[in-house]
Amino acid sequence: VRSLGANEVIDYRKGISAGLNNKVDAIFNLVAADQNYMNGLLDFINDRGTLVSSVVPANPELSAQRQIRSSAMWVHPDSKTLKTIAGLIDNKTIQIHITQTFPLEKLGEVHKLSLDGKTNGKVLIRVKV
């Protein structure tokens, strides 16, 4: 994650308080979380900072009290968006870390790996056409 530009990297298994000594300007949360968890992250962000989640945003009223911008990030899988993302990948603007590749026939194993938390990055599924 540091190679992607992160200054601080938190091991979600140890908790955010174990990894941060000071408040930060922004947190980008990629772990499964409910709104209560997201609300707790506000305590680690400087006023007028940013909290982005791949799951749910923090409570809007709590965020507004500290002038923290909180939002959830969603990708809409329509053809225009997917073509834009593919272009960003092709020209190396964004990078994808692929940990493993499986044939479609092993989709059940892939699902189990993801449920067990045994993946670190993306898993590629090969489909024969």
C-alpha positions in Angstrom: 0.0 0.0 0.0 2.9 2.3 0.7 4.0 1.9 -2.9 0.7 3.3 -3.9 1.3 6.5 -2.0 0.0 5.8 1.5 2.0 7.5 4.3 0.4 5.4 7.1 -0.8 1.9 6.7 -2.9 0.3 9.4 -3.3 -3.4 10.1 -7.1 -3.7 10.5 -6.6 -6.8 12.6 -4.8 -4.7 15.3 -7.2 -1.8 15.2 -6.6 1.8 14.1 -5.5 3.0 17.5 -2.5 0.6 17.4 -1.3 2.1 14.1 -1.7 5.8 14.4 0.2 8.1 16.8 -1.3 11.4 15.4 -4.4 12.5 13.6 -4.3 12.3 9.9 -5.9 14.4 7.1 -7.5 11.5 5.4 -8.5 7.9 5.9 -9.3 5.5 3.0 -11.1 2.5 4.6 -11.2 -0.8 2.6 -12.3 -3.2 5.3 -15.9 -4.4 5.9 -17.4 -2.0 8.5 -20.7 -0.7 9.7 -21.5 2.9 10.3 -20.5 2.7 14.0 -17.0 1.7 13.0 -16.8 4.5 10.5 -18.1 7.0 13.1 -15.2 5.9 15.3 -12.7 6.7 12.6 -13.7 10.3 12.7 -11.7 10.6 16.0 -8.5 9.9 14.1 -9.0 12.6 11.4 -8.1 16.3 11.6 -10.9 18.8 11.4 -11.8 19.5 7.7 -10.3 16.1 6.8 -11.7 13.4 4.6 -13.0 9.9 5.3 -13.6 7.6 2.3 -15.0 4.1 2.6 -15.6 1.3 0.2 -18.5 0.2 2.3 -20.5 2.9 4.1 -19.9 6.5 5.1 -19.8 7.9 8.6 -22.9 9.5 10.0 -23.4 12.8 8.1 -24.3 14.8 11.2 -21.2 13.7 13.1 -19.0 14.4 10.1 -20.5 17.8 9.6 -19.8 18.8 13.3 -16.0 18.4 12.6 -16.3 19.6 9.0 -15.0 16.2 7.9 -16.1 15.1 4.4 -17.3 11.5 4.6 -18.4 9.4 1.7 -18.7 5.9 0.3 -17.0 5.1 -2.9 -18.9 3.0 -5.4 -18.0 1.9 -8.9 -21.0 1.6 -11.2 -20.2 -1.3 -13.5 -21.6 0.2 -16.7 -19.6 0.0 -20.0 -18.5 3.6 -20.0 -17.1 3.3 -16.4 -15.4 0.0 -17.1 -13.8 1.3 -20.3 -12.5 4.3 -18.3 -11.0 2.0 -15.6 -9.5 -0.3 -18.3 -7.8 2.8 -19.9 -6.4 3.9 -16.5 -5.0 0.4 -16.0 -3.6 0.1 -19.5 -1.7 3.4 -19.3 -0.5 2.5 -15.8 -2.3 5.5 -14.1 -3.6 2.9 -11.6 -2.1 -0.4 -10.7 -3.8 -3.6 -9.7 -2.2 -6.2 -7.5 -3.3 -9.7 -8.7 -2.4 -12.3 -6.1 -3.7 -15.4 -7.9 -5.4 -16.6 -11.1 -7.9 -19.4 -11.2 -10.0 -21.0 -13.9 -13.8 -20.4 -13.7 -14.2 -24.1 -12.6 -12.5 -23.2 -9.3 -14.8 -20.3 -8.4 -16.0 -22.1 -5.3 -12.4 -22.2 -4.0 -11.9 -18.5 -4.8 -15.1 -17.7 -2.8 -13.8 -19.7 0.2 -10.4 -17.9 0.0 -12.2 -14.5 0.1 -14.4 -15.5 3.0 -11.4 -16.7 5.0 -9.6 -13.4 4.4 -6.7 -15.3 2.6 -6.5 -12.9 -0.3 -4.2 -9.9 -0.5 -5.1 -8.1 -3.7 -7.3 -9.1 -6.5 -8.0 -12.7 -7.7 -8.3 -13.1 -11.4 -10.8 -15.6 -12.8 -10.0 -17.0 -16.3 -13.0 -17.6 -18.5 -12.6 -19.6 -21.7 -14.7 -18.3 -24.6 
